[in-house]
């Protein structure tokens, strides 16, 4: 079993991460976490929670710094299988956006 597949299995087993946070810069607009920073933070938190190397995570959009805002990221294993990950904002304190990370219960198989 490859490292990314094993972390996918560990995450799919019901990992729920709470209290994860990302730092953002606040300009004149609403604070947000960029898609790239969000993917990096989610990857780091999943690795810390499972004790495995950082998985490959992609997030399609920035996460708005508004309580209740959410986005769906994707964990991709070495074999091409994927696992959805939902990131939801729980609080915003100045330029700090705090969010929960919840992995789906089941992975999607690799495309043929």
Helices and strands as residue ranges (DSSP letters): H 3-12, E 16-23, E 32-33, H 35-50, E 56-59, E 63-64, E 70-76, E 82-93, E 96-103
